[in-house]
């Protein structure tokens, strides 16, 4: 498959991950992020073991422990950004938090050009910028209404402090995610490891984080591992996140990561659609205009790439 198809698959699965993350995040549950991280770590660890057993590239070049050290900078930035993103979901509705987080596509595209010296046709660059513009405009439209309608139909109005925290966390996520992407792209540009080796390194890092979260949750805080209503959503979130990450790595491990980054960042747009259909978050004509703008950008990017 091409980077474009890998990017589309990453968009599909990560938009699902956003949806199930929101369903698993309760404002009154201060341990929700630890439940998410625990299940995600276990699922990613299982997928890493599966890759070790079935991956042709890892059979040709066996996995080495040095890969963990080489991947540590990128993996640490990714994991920290994701943790902040999960915490932020407790303070803002999905349609606000997700677009702000994924405005990192523009930052990553700029860094790919400045640091990695990647280039593309001006038509493709304009299409990628159109995608980022749609995501940013969507965030602006949503941020004007501080009231958050939860998926259970209840109305919750956050305090000014909570609104501030809910904005700072996604912005921090944006910067950390962009830095992590550049670090990972450099790894593949220098052929330090294969894509599957990168996945295994990252997923075993998540396994460690998940086990630590589980220990903190169950042993230190004496909390239940999974609250029964959240069991299915936590598992679905972890499966979607793992699948999205797998396709994401293959998308950016090419010379077209400068285009793949802003394109994949638009999974926030699909997340908004899920938020409308399943979480009953309110959308206006401005929302739909932003969504249509992003879809046009995705279509143009595929056309000009060919």
BAFI-3210 file (N, C-alpha, C; in Angstrom, 3 decimals, decimal comma, padded with zeros to 6 digits):
// residues 306
n [1|2|3|4|5|6|7|8|9|10|11|12|13|14|15|16|17|18|19|20|21|22|23|24|25|26|27|28|29|30|31|32|33|34|35|36|37|38|39|40|41|42|43|44|45|46|47|48|49|50|51|52|53|54|55|56|57|58|59|60|61|62|63|64|65|66|67|68|69|70|71|72|73|74|75|76|77|78|79|80|81|82|83|84|85|86|87|88|89|90|91|92|93|94|95|96|97|98|99|100|101|102|103|104|105|106|107|108|109|110|111|112|113|114|115|116|117|118|119|120|121|122|123|124|125|126|127|128|129|130|131|132|133|134|135|136|137|138|139|140|141|142|143|144|145|146|147|148|149|150|151|152|153|154|155|156|157|158|159|160|161|162|163|164|165|166|167|168|169|170|171|172|173|174|175|176|177|178|179|180|181|182|183|184|185|186|187|188|189|190|191|192|193|194|195|196|197|198|199|200|201|202|203|204|205|206|207|208|209|210|211|212|213|214|215|216|217|218|219|220|221|222|223|224|225|226|227|228|229|230|231|232|233|234|235|236|237|238|239|240|241|242|243|244|245|246|247|248|249|250|251|252|253|254|255|256|257|258|259|260|261|262|263|264|265|266|267|268|269|270|271|272|273|274|275|276|277|278|279|280|281|282|283|284|285|286|287|288|289|290|291|292|293|294|295|296|297|298|299|300|301|302|303|304|305|306]
n.u [000,836|000,309|001,639|-000,529|-002,806|-002,167|-002,304|-005,044|-006,150|-005,053|-006,341|-009,006|-008,947|-007,827|-009,679|-011,768|-010,536|-010,389|-013,123|-013,868|-012,152|-013,241|-015,716|-014,828|-013,882|-014,668|-015,874|-016,069|-014,438|-011,395|-009,451|-009,657|-007,882|-005,844|-007,057|-007,520|-004,854|-003,869|-005,290|-004,688|-001,904|-001,661|-002,967|-001,376|001,032|000,419|000,012|002,587|003,976|002,725|003,632|006,367|006,299|005,202|006,051|007,693|009,873|011,059|011,880|013,849|015,686|016,426|014,825|016,419|017,705|018,838|017,249|015,254|016,527|017,198|014,701|013,639|013,613|011,637|009,437|008,976|008,161|005,807|004,215|003,998|002,602|000,201|-000,788|-001,311|-003,269|-005,341|-005,960|-006,894|-009,314|-011,163|-011,948|-012,869|-015,141|-015,088|-015,034|-013,738|-011,259|-009,928|-009,526|-007,765|-005,534|-004,717|-003,900|-001,295|-000,369|000,297|002,500|004,240|004,569|005,940|008,308|009,261|010,004|011,917|013,820|014,137|014,312|012,388|010,321|007,528|005,073|003,714|000,964|000,203|001,177|-000,429|-002,909|-002,502|-002,169|-004,721|-006,144|-005,158|-006,009|-008,779|-009,069|-008,130|-009,946|-012,258|-011,735|-011,729|-014,384|-015,714|-014,636|-015,865|-018,111|-018,340|-019,780|-020,231|-021,723|-022,414|-022,038|-024,030|-026,211|-026,500|-026,086|-023,141|-021,346|-018,234|-015,806|-013,920|-011,252|-011,118|-011,706|-009,437|-007,416|-008,274|-007,688|-004,927|-003,756|-004,342|-002,908|-000,291|-000,023|-000,056|002,423|004,302|003,658|004,306|007,097|007,785|007,066|008,896|011,267|010,819|010,590|013,187|014,494|013,648|014,486|017,220|017,478|017,624|016,091|013,502|010,053|008,309|009,943|010,096|007,419|007,214|009,043|007,835|005,363|006,039|007,066|004,707|003,471|004,948|004,260|001,516|001,420|002,560|000,599|-001,536|-000,623|-000,474|-003,157|-004,596|-003,149|-001,925|-003,906|-006,151|-008,288|-010,844|-009,948|-011,212|-014,116|-017,322|-019,284|-017,513|-015,984|-016,141|-015,758|-013,188|-011,604|-012,185|-011,199|-008,460|-007,835|-008,399|-006,572|-004,123|-004,168|-004,352|-001,890|-000,122|-000,557|000,024|002,789|003,833|002,963|004,416|006,997|008,200|009,218|007,256|006,294|005,952|003,545|001,868|001,582|-000,102|-002,370|-003,133|-003,610|-006,124|-007,889|-009,260|-011,431|-013,137|-013,589|-015,197|-017,534|-018,233|-018,652|-020,931|-022,850|-022,848|-022,157|-023,833|-023,068|-023,414|-023,684|-023,173|-023,935|-021,479|-019,722|-020,152|-019,306|-016,574|-015,922|-016,552|-014,641|-012,276|-012,601|-012,543|-009,905|-008,535|-009,277|-008,154|-005,476|-004,943|-005,360|-003,424|-001,143|-001,011]
n.v [-001,202|002,355|005,412|007,055|005,407|004,089|006,285|006,940|004,701|005,013|007,380|006,463|004,513|005,957|007,975|006,492|005,700|008,160|008,606|006,435|006,986|009,296|008,295|006,710|008,464|010,102|013,052|013,163|011,138|010,860|009,044|008,080|008,338|006,620|004,155|003,972|004,004|001,669|-000,495|000,050|-000,269|-003,026|-004,153|-003,133|-004,347|-007,041|-006,964|-006,295|-008,637|-010,364|-009,300|-009,877|-012,591|-013,027|-011,182|-010,697|-009,020|-008,812|-011,365|-011,605|-009,614|-009,830|-008,603|-006,172|-005,211|-002,717|-001,181|-000,146|001,936|003,603|004,331|005,584|008,539|009,486|007,827|008,512|011,187|010,883|009,282|010,885|013,057|011,793|010,997|013,484|014,276|012,431|013,159|015,722|015,204|014,947|017,473|018,827|018,692|016,165|017,242|019,657|019,262|017,313|018,509|020,664|019,303|017,979|019,935|019,836|018,877|020,923|022,069|019,893|019,495|021,817|021,446|019,124|020,158|022,132|020,771|018,090|018,508|017,793|017,769|018,637|018,749|021,970|021,972|019,736|020,522|022,762|021,496|019,971|022,016|023,046|021,048|021,248|023,843|023,464|021,880|023,606|025,761|024,429|023,930|026,554|027,342|025,597|026,286|028,586|028,078|027,332|025,480|022,097|019,359|016,310|012,774|011,322|012,842|014,837|018,170|020,020|022,620|023,854|025,275|028,398|027,811|025,108|025,241|026,611|024,746|022,682|023,760|024,275|021,730|020,247|021,929|021,675|018,962|019,056|020,267|018,458|016,116|016,817|017,126|014,495|013,133|014,124|013,154|010,389|010,118|010,737|008,492|006,460|007,556|007,359|004,693|003,152|001,197|-001,197|-000,623|-002,342|-003,038|-000,575|-000,303|-002,412|-001,567|000,820|-000,151|-001,933|-000,118|001,149|-000,985|-001,169|001,319|000,874|-001,251|-000,008|001,951|000,305|-000,845|001,453|002,210|-000,024|-001,063|001,063|003,139|001,649|001,173|-000,045|-002,071|-001,936|-000,186|-001,542|-000,425|000,809|-001,098|-002,299|-000,049|000,778|-001,352|-001,288|001,258|000,858|-001,099|000,293|002,433|001,074|-000,167|002,117|003,353|001,489|001,646|004,313|004,498|003,238|005,056|007,429|006,602|007,188|009,116|010,925|011,944|014,576|015,230|013,272|013,752|016,185|015,216|012,860|014,056|015,022|013,187|014,123|015,434|013,387|012,339|014,285|013,896|011,339|012,140|013,687|011,850|009,696|010,608|012,710|015,402|018,838|020,184|022,789|024,722|025,825|023,968|021,790|022,915|023,159|020,472|019,584|021,058|019,849|017,248|017,767|018,616|016,219|014,639|016,136|015,974|013,276|013,168|014,984|013,793|011,425]
n.w [000,000|-000,455|001,048|001,280|001,510|003,874|005,545|005,404|006,683|009,214|009,964|010,111|012,215|014,378|014,731|015,742|018,109|019,442|019,882|021,608|023,694|024,760|025,583|027,625|029,476|032,305|033,833|036,601|037,421|038,513|038,000|035,474|033,311|034,064|033,951|031,203|030,252|031,404|030,185|027,506|027,483|027,987|025,739|023,636|024,324|023,886|021,128|020,300|020,970|019,185|016,755|016,960|016,637|014,122|012,153|009,103|008,577|011,084|011,411|009,498|010,295|013,442|016,433|018,464|021,660|021,721|020,170|021,786|023,192|021,072|020,172|022,317|022,759|020,860|021,524|024,219|024,039|022,548|024,288|026,583|025,503|024,802|027,305|028,484|026,700|027,287|029,905|029,398|028,137|030,121|030,678|028,461|025,697|023,137|020,531|020,834|022,176|020,555|017,873|018,556|019,557|017,242|015,524|015,344|012,964|011,123|012,376|012,367|009,621|008,929|010,390|009,174|006,742|007,447|009,076|008,149|005,477|003,586|000,685|-001,467|-004,126|-004,955|-005,150|-003,609|-001,118|-000,617|-000,444|001,861|003,735|003,605|004,874|007,514|008,075|008,089|010,390|012,413|012,162|012,884|015,576|016,528|016,081|017,827|020,311|021,093|022,506|025,701|027,101|027,840|026,483|027,715|026,826|028,000|027,948|029,847|030,993|031,425|032,849|032,696|035,022|034,952|035,454|034,785|032,058|031,174|031,811|030,159|027,695|027,742|028,030|025,546|023,749|024,664|024,165|021,373|020,719|021,837|020,461|017,838|018,064|018,759|016,434|014,514|015,638|015,376|012,604|011,805|012,777|010,993|008,587|008,815|008,777|011,137|012,244|011,387|010,351|011,765|013,910|015,143|015,911|017,772|019,736|020,626|021,527|023,555|025,330|026,001|027,225|029,598|030,750|031,017|032,884|035,102|035,540|036,171|038,573|040,174|040,197|041,252|043,463|044,944|045,016|045,490|043,735|041,475|038,675|036,092|035,581|035,274|033,325|031,579|030,401|027,758|026,126|026,851|025,955|023,193|022,591|023,021|021,104|018,712|018,935|018,908|016,366|014,738|015,329|014,261|011,453|011,126|011,579|009,294|007,431|007,913|007,627|005,216|002,331|002,158|004,522|005,156|004,020|004,986|007,719|008,269|007,014|008,419|010,826|010,483|011,400|013,480|012,421|011,552|014,041|015,142|013,699|014,636|017,260|016,981|016,018|017,861|020,496|020,694|020,486|019,793|016,534|014,163|011,172|010,568|011,602|009,890|007,510|007,964|008,181|005,596|004,203|005,078|004,070|001,329|001,148|001,771|-000,406|-002,540|-001,866|-002,251|-005,003|-006,120|-005,157|-006,622]
ca.u [000,000|001,015|001,519|-001,869|-003,720|-001,823|-002,812|-006,492|-006,431|-004,727|-007,436|-010,183|-008,806|-007,592|-010,941|-012,465|-009,867|-010,863|-014,498|-013,919|-011,465|-014,219|-016,701|-014,192|-013,404|-015,721|-015,383|-016,004|-013,532|-010,037|-008,551|-010,038|-006,712|-005,066|-007,765|-007,242|-003,456|-003,669|-005,801|-003,939|-000,594|-001,801|-003,301|-000,194|002,007|000,006|000,267|004,029|004,323|002,230|004,552|007,614|006,099|004,678|006,605|008,780|011,046|011,706|012,515|015,066|016,571|015,840|014,694|017,537|017,373|019,310|016,159|014,532|017,255|017,108|013,327|013,209|013,212|010,354|008,392|008,685|007,385|004,477|003,468|003,671|001,551|-001,049|-001,272|-001,906|-004,507|-006,363|-006,376|-007,659|-010,657|-012,064|-012,302|-013,465|-015,789|-014,219|-014,928|-012,824|-009,941|-009,284|-008,974|-006,613|-004,413|-004,274|-003,322|000,142|-000,024|000,968|003,813|005,065|004,902|006,975|009,544|009,747|010,628|013,085|014,824|014,375|014,481|011,443|009,574|006,428|004,563|002,987|-000,448|000,043|001,389|-001,634|-003,961|-002,201|-002,481|-006,180|-006,565|-004,842|-006,898|-010,097|-009,010|-008,006|-011,223|-013,200|-011,436|-012,160|-015,846|-016,155|-014,155|-016,719|-019,170|-017,669|-020,637|-019,940|-022,827|-021,847|-022,690|-025,192|-027,314|-026,517|-025,381|-022,131|-020,665|-016,968|-015,345|-012,895|-010,008|-011,203|-011,603|-008,031|-006,677|-008,688|-007,041|-003,476|-003,349|-004,250|-001,846|000,955|-000,034|000,275|003,862|005,024|003,405|005,087|008,502|007,911|006,974|010,169|012,256|010,578|010,903|014,644|014,866|013,435|015,319|018,581|017,400|018,072|015,268|012,358|008,789|007,801|010,795|009,648|006,138|007,465|009,682|006,828|004,300|006,574|007,112|003,348|003,207|005,530|003,405|000,248|001,597|002,748|-000,715|-002,333|-000,126|-000,892|-004,610|-005,138|-002,402|-001,727|-005,160|-007,199|-009,415|-011,123|-009,195|-012,125|-015,518|-018,057|-019,837|-016,460|-015,156|-016,116|-015,197|-011,753|-011,004|-012,315|-010,261|-007,100|-007,695|-008,334|-005,319|-003,027|-004,245|-004,013|-000,459|000,567|-000,620|000,676|004,233|004,124|002,690|005,457|008,316|008,410|009,638|006,064|005,785|005,573|002,133|001,115|001,306|-001,342|-003,507|-003,549|-004,137|-007,532|-008,798|-010,100|-012,676|-013,994|-013,963|-016,328|-018,721|-018,616|-019,184|-022,303|-023,745|-022,908|-022,140|-024,857|-022,516|-024,118|-022,951|-023,876|-023,534|-020,049|-019,027|-020,239|-018,468|-015,190|-015,798|-016,510|-013,348|-011,265|-012,800|-012,034|-008,454|-008,086|-009,456|-007,165|-004,155|-004,816|-005,291|-002,141|-000,096|-000,920]
ca.v [000,000|003,632|006,198|007,654|004,399|003,923|007,470|006,806|003,700|005,634|008,307|005,683|003,888|006,940|008,667|005,592|005,782|009,404|008,397|005,547|007,664|010,192|007,470|006,127|009,544|010,750|014,238|012,918|010,020|011,387|007,949|007,543|008,229|005,438|002,982|003,945|003,630|000,275|-001,386|000,316|-000,885|-004,478|-004,464|-002,883|-005,378|-008,255|-006,762|-006,365|-010,066|-010,923|-008,872|-010,618|-013,964|-013,136|-010,205|-011,174|-008,152|-009,132|-012,670|-011,368|-008,858|-010,014|-007,429|-005,974|-004,361|-001,370|-000,450|000,591|003,179|004,450|004,812|006,201|009,956|009,630|007,162|009,273|012,367|010,411|008,800|012,039|013,831|011,048|011,066|014,812|014,286|011,685|013,995|016,834|014,773|015,108|018,876|019,391|017,729|015,588|018,087|020,759|018,745|016,600|019,397|021,412|018,362|017,566|021,040|019,547|018,549|022,068|022,190|018,783|019,734|022,854|020,848|018,214|020,987|022,826|019,874|016,905|018,964|017,110|018,667|018,058|019,722|023,060|021,592|018,843|021,317|023,578|020,584|019,637|023,204|023,134|020,111|021,841|024,995|022,956|021,428|024,781|026,476|023,639|024,178|027,917|027,334|024,890|026,919|029,732|027,617|026,602|024,456|020,757|018,424|014,985|011,783|010,757|013,778|015,816|019,408|020,358|023,861|023,868|026,522|029,055|027,073|023,876|025,613|026,928|023,481|021,947|024,340|024,145|020,343|019,910|022,699|020,996|017,725|019,409|020,514|017,220|015,162|017,248|016,794|013,044|012,714|014,421|012,206|009,074|010,178|010,674|007,093|005,693|008,136|006,846|003,227|002,579|000,010|-001,342|-000,113|-003,272|-002,911|000,645|-000,600|-003,250|-000,717|001,735|-000,878|-002,441|001,043|001,321|-002,079|-000,751|002,397|000,276|-002,022|000,978|002,546|-000,717|-000,945|002,673|002,217|-001,116|-001,299|002,284|003,872|000,695|001,364|-001,176|-002,000|-001,429|-000,073|-002,369|000,280|001,279|-002,226|-002,447|001,144|000,778|-002,337|-000,768|002,374|000,323|-001,772|001,323|003,174|000,201|-000,310|003,407|003,574|000,584|002,209|005,621|004,315|002,957|006,261|008,449|006,036|007,390|010,468|011,773|012,245|015,992|015,284|012,317|014,300|016,973|014,405|012,002|014,933|015,291|012,219|014,909|015,763|012,206|012,239|015,194|013,225|010,329|012,854|014,118|010,710|008,796|011,341|013,754|016,747|019,704|020,731|023,831|024,787|026,117|022,697|020,982|023,556|022,764|019,057|019,497|021,601|018,822|016,146|018,229|018,597|014,829|014,202|016,821|015,457|012,007|013,435|015,580|012,829|010,545]
ca.w [000,000|-000,474|002,273|001,321|002,035|005,293|006,245|005,508|007,710|010,500|010,245|010,492|013,532|015,433|015,025|016,649|019,401|020,056|020,326|022,770|024,792|025,373|026,268|028,807|030,342|033,066|034,524|038,039|037,680|038,366|037,657|034,165|032,437|034,456|033,412|029,770|030,029|031,801|029,140|026,288|027,622|027,851|024,342|022,815|024,633|023,186|019,701|020,112|020,983|017,924|015,701|017,117|016,181|012,755|011,215|008,242|008,731|012,357|011,250|008,727|011,194|014,771|017,281|019,376|022,805|021,445|019,536|022,815|023,453|019,886|020,021|023,576|022,670|020,162|022,291|025,437|023,653|022,163|025,451|027,426|024,833|024,881|028,682|028,642|025,925|028,016|031,033|028,860|027,752|031,263|030,823|027,262|024,821|022,117|019,348|021,112|022,522|019,460|016,840|019,052|019,594|015,918|014,779|015,272|011,589|010,501|013,016|011,885|008,220|008,918|010,885|008,130|005,715|007,982|009,649|007,322|004,090|002,705|-000,198|-002,243|-005,092|-004,294|-005,059|-002,463|000,095|-000,415|000,010|003,255|004,528|003,648|005,920|008,815|008,233|008,466|011,777|013,274|012,131|013,657|016,981|016,844|016,134|019,026|021,543|021,442|023,397|026,768|027,694|027,326|026,611|027,848|025,995|028,671|027,785|030,913|030,682|032,412|032,531|033,416|035,595|034,140|035,656|034,014|030,647|030,926|031,811|028,980|026,520|027,866|027,825|024,115|023,096|025,044|023,384|019,991|020,605|022,138|019,387|016,684|018,326|018,695|015,031|013,873|016,173|014,794|011,175|011,698|013,006|009,764|007,537|009,008|008,721|012,405|012,503|010,489|010,888|012,771|015,090|015,797|016,563|018,947|020,746|021,161|022,221|024,824|026,222|026,495|028,160|030,869|031,281|031,406|034,128|036,174|035,799|036,833|039,942|040,879|040,322|042,070|044,695|045,721|045,211|045,851|042,834|040,590|037,428|035,066|035,958|034,318|032,158|030,681|029,979|026,311|025,495|027,086|025,058|021,824|022,467|022,931|019,814|017,671|019,093|018,480|014,911|014,150|015,468|013,335|010,104|011,179|011,435|007,887|006,638|008,063|007,328|003,781|001,994|002,096|005,858|005,175|003,652|005,800|009,051|008,332|006,580|009,526|011,862|010,232|012,018|014,383|011,716|011,647|015,451|015,356|013,166|015,633|018,413|016,673|015,835|019,019|021,757|020,600|020,577|018,858|015,397|013,413|009,765|010,522|011,807|008,673|006,498|008,269|007,849|004,138|003,783|005,334|003,132|000,037|001,249|001,687|-001,792|-003,376|-001,541|-002,956|-006,441|-006,478|-004,856|-007,780]
c.u [000,872|000,841|000,110|-002,882|-003,443|-002,374|-004,321|-006,876|-006,131|-005,824|-008,663|-010,068|-008,584|-008,821|-011,795|-011,861|-010,288|-012,261|-014,538|-013,146|-012,431|-015,274|-016,147|-013,767|-014,578|-015,140|-015,202|-015,117|-012,099|-009,022|-008,819|-008,833|-005,852|-005,737|-007,482|-005,820|-003,188|-004,093|-005,007|-002,563|-000,643|-002,063|-002,088|000,887|001,691|000,272|001,759|004,508|003,893|003,151|005,866|007,504|005,793|005,346|007,776|010,046|011,790|012,304|013,826|016,120|015,965|015,839|015,849|017,140|017,822|018,219|015,364|015,190|017,150|015,714|012,862|012,826|011,847|009,225|008,004|007,832|005,956|003,641|003,071|002,547|000,199|-001,641|-001,942|-003,222|-005,633|-006,874|-007,262|-009,068|-011,654|-012,603|-013,002|-014,137|-014,828|-013,993|-014,085|-011,415|-009,230|-008,754|-007,764|-005,377|-003,859|-003,924|-001,816|000,577|000,725|002,367|004,755|005,487|006,015|008,320|010,136|010,483|011,931|014,193|015,172|014,543|013,570|010,667|008,445|005,963|003,762|001,499|-000,710|000,214|000,149|-002,796|-003,758|-002,508|-003,987|-006,739|-006,337|-005,738|-008,284|-010,133|-008,953|-009,310|-012,281|-012,996|-011,904|-013,672|-016,324|-015,784|-015,013|-017,866|-018,537|-018,509|-020,367|-021,131|-022,257|-022,659|-023,891|-026,375|-027,379|-025,667|-024,387|-021,421|-019,387|-016,644|-014,281|-011,557|-009,993|-011,104|-010,150|-007,186|-006,988|-008,107|-005,526|-003,027|-003,300|-003,147|-000,480|001,091|000,437|001,783|004,667|004,865|004,216|006,562|008,731|007,894|008,291|011,238|012,078|010,917|012,405|015,134|014,754|014,251|016,751|018,636|017,939|017,309|014,140|011,105|008,233|008,640|010,427|008,341|006,350|008,086|008,659|005,792|004,781|006,776|005,741|002,957|003,748|004,669|002,078|000,340|001,820|001,416|-001,609|-001,925|-000,588|-002,387|-005,100|-004,452|-002,310|-003,045|-006,354|-008,468|-009,638|-010,391|-010,038|-013,531|-016,363|-018,650|-018,781|-015,648|-015,030|-015,467|-013,681|-011,035|-011,048|-011,348|-008,840|-006,855|-007,560|-007,023|-004,136|-003,006|-003,860|-002,524|000,333|000,591|000,068|002,180|004,610|003,896|003,834|006,846|008,602|008,885|008,460|005,490|005,377|004,104|001,279|000,712|000,024|-002,571|-004,028|-004,125|-005,612|-008,448|-009,684|-011,443|-013,650|-014,449|-015,170|-017,622|-019,194|-019,227|-020,614|-023,262|-023,935|-022,970|-023,161|-024,308|-023,115|-023,188|-023,818|-023,429|-022,039|-019,230|-019,002|-019,413|-016,996|-014,940|-015,693|-015,178|-012,239|-011,382|-012,317|-010,507|-007,883|-008,170|-008,406|-005,758|-003,914|-004,649|-003,921|-000,973|000,097|-000,295]
c.v [001,254|004,346|006,777|006,673|004,130|005,090|007,395|005,809|004,252|006,613|007,553|005,160|004,914|007,782|007,806|005,609|007,036|009,231|007,579|006,120|008,581|009,408|006,878|007,180|010,246|011,938|013,986|011,733|010,486|010,304|007,397|007,387|007,010|004,153|002,845|003,447|002,181|-000,678|-001,205|-000,348|-002,389|-004,866|-004,251|-003,925|-006,684|-008,147|-006,820|-007,819|-010,738|-010,550|-009,653|-012,035|-014,060|-012,221|-010,788|-010,339|-008,447|-010,530|-012,525|-010,636|-008,928|-008,731|-007,361|-005,003|-002,916|-000,521|000,370|001,936|004,134|005,059|005,621|007,677|010,147|009,031|007,928|010,498|011,980|010,068|009,959|012,859|013,122|011,085|012,407|014,913|013,568|012,473|015,130|016,471|014,911|016,529|019,465|018,306|017,309|016,546|019,327|020,227|018,133|017,531|020,187|020,515|018,121|018,717|020,866|019,218|019,684|022,244|021,111|018,977|020,778|022,276|019,862|018,984|021,621|021,873|018,725|017,230|018,214|018,145|017,896|019,123|020,793|022,755|020,703|019,600|022,155|022,711|020,221|020,815|023,406|022,219|020,706|023,039|024,545|022,538|022,611|025,570|025,741|023,867|025,565|027,986|026,716|025,628|028,105|029,360|026,771|025,519|023,117|019,845|017,008|013,964|011,133|011,717|014,855|017,018|019,714|021,622|023,948|025,237|027,129|028,318|025,800|024,144|025,898|025,659|022,687|022,491|024,141|022,727|019,949|020,663|022,080|019,684|017,991|019,557|019,230|016,200|015,522|016,890|015,290|012,533|012,960|013,439|010,824|009,051|010,098|009,236|006,280|006,243|007,602|005,318|002,560|001,308|-000,038|-000,764|-001,036|-003,229|-001,648|000,436|-001,396|-002,421|000,176|000,990|-001,520|-001,308|001,296|000,206|-001,733|000,323|001,822|-000,497|-001,089|001,630|001,574|-000,862|000,261|002,644|001,208|-001,262|-000,052|002,976|002,967|000,870|000,103|-000,969|-001,378|-001,353|-000,736|-001,592|000,698|000,150|-002,305|-001,248|001,215|-000,181|-001,839|000,386|001,862|-000,359|-000,754|002,097|002,365|000,056|000,994|003,684|002,717|001,159|003,571|005,499|004,065|004,192|007,262|007,921|006,093|008,819|011,440|012,082|013,711|016,173|014,380|012,916|015,142|016,184|013,542|012,838|015,233|014,175|012,912|015,247|014,588|011,994|013,112|014,573|012,126|010,997|013,302|012,938|009,927|009,548|012,471|015,154|017,607|020,223|021,752|023,776|025,057|024,837|021,882|021,592|023,184|021,311|018,871|019,998|020,562|017,661|016,511|018,195|017,191|014,322|014,840|016,286|014,121|012,210|013,967|014,662|011,883|011,283]
c.w [000,000|000,867|002,413|001,901|003,508|006,112|006,430|006,603|009,104|010,921|010,770|011,918|014,640|015,723|015,948|018,039|020,159|020,643|021,605|023,957|025,524|026,148|027,563|029,818|031,008|033,827|036,018|038,402|037,438|038,026|036,254|033,242|032,783|033,981|031,916|029,512|030,384|030,700|027,849|026,338|027,432|026,399|023,443|023,078|023,933|021,686|019,401|020,084|019,686|016,768|015,773|016,553|014,690|011,731|010,418|008,433|010,028|012,353|010,477|009,560|012,588|015,596|018,283|020,486|022,582|020,806|020,553|023,086|022,277|019,741|021,234|023,452|022,011|020,987|023,543|025,134|023,280|023,396|026,359|026,807|024,943|026,282|028,936|027,877|026,634|029,224|030,540|028,469|028,889|031,362|029,615|026,454|023,727|020,966|019,579|021,311|021,322|018,367|017,306|019,060|018,204|014,996|014,673|013,847|010,900|011,066|012,484|010,437|008,108|009,351|009,877|007,041|006,209|008,393|008,714|005,845|003,110|001,887|-000,879|-003,224|-004,363|-004,186|-003,847|-001,153|000,407|000,087|001,471|004,178|004,655|004,736|007,305|009,097|008,686|009,927|012,738|013,316|012,947|015,150|017,406|016,991|017,438|020,302|021,963|022,362|024,494|027,392|027,037|027,560|026,613|027,078|026,668|028,656|028,839|030,530|031,795|031,968|033,361|033,980|034,674|034,257|034,814|032,511|030,281|030,857|030,544|027,694|026,541|027,543|026,346|023,376|023,401|024,287|021,959|019,806|020,827|021,013|018,144|016,859|018,236|017,268|014,287|014,338|015,548|013,308|010,942|011,869|011,715|008,601|007,601|009,015|009,994|012,748|011,488|011,144|011,976|014,039|015,870|016,537|017,837|020,076|021,433|021,995|023,517|025,829|026,825|027,466|029,545|031,535|031,778|032,706|035,317|036,555|036,553|038,296|040,766|041,176|041,355|043,429|045,560|046,040|045,530|045,015|042,002|039,274|036,323|035,649|034,883|033,143|031,143|030,073|028,462|025,638|025,686|026,151|023,619|021,592|022,253|021,593|018,681|017,733|018,593|016,967|014,215|014,201|014,485|011,917|010,031|010,945|009,982|007,016|006,717|007,742|005,830|003,561|001,950|003,472|005,982|004,806|004,545|007,144|009,097|007,902|007,730|010,671|011,696|010,721|013,048|013,743|011,784|013,084|015,769|014,834|014,113|016,860|018,199|016,652|017,132|020,346|021,803|020,874|019,457|017,765|014,670|011,952|009,634|010,717|010,520|007,539|006,705|007,902|006,336|003,592|003,955|004,350|001,733|000,031|001,134|000,249|-002,714|-003,129|-002,232|-004,447|-006,842|-006,154|-006,037|-008,976]
res [x|x|x|x|x|x|x|x|x|x|x|x|x|x|x|x|x|x|x|x|x|x|x|x|x|x|x|x|x|x|x|x|x|x|x|x|x|x|x|x|x|x|x|x|x|x|x|x|x|x|x|x|x|x|x|x|x|x|x|x|x|x|x|x|x|x|x|x|x|x|x|x|x|x|x|x|x|x|x|x|x|x|x|x|x|x|x|x|x|x|x|x|x|x|x|x|x|x|x|x|x|x|x|x|x|x|x|x|x|x|x|x|x|x|x|x|x|x|x|x|x|x|x|x|x|x|x|x|x|x|x|x|x|x|x|x|x|x|x|x|x|x|x|x|x|x|x|x|x|x|x|x|x|x|x|x|x|x|x|x|x|x|x|x|x|x|x|x|x|x|x|x|x|x|x|x|x|x|x|x|x|x|x|x|x|x|x|x|x|x|x|x|x|x|x|x|x|x|x|x|x|x|x|x|x|x|x|x|x|x|x|x|x|x|x|x|x|x|x|x|x|x|x|x|x|x|x|x|x|x|x|x|x|x|x|x|x|x|x|x|x|x|x|x|x|x|x|x|x|x|x|x|x|x|x|x|x|x|x|x|x|x|x|x|x|x|x|x|x|x|x|x|x|x|x|x|x|x|x|x|x|x|x|x|x|x|x|x|x|x|x|x|x|x|x|x|x|x|x|x|x|x|x|x|x|x]
***
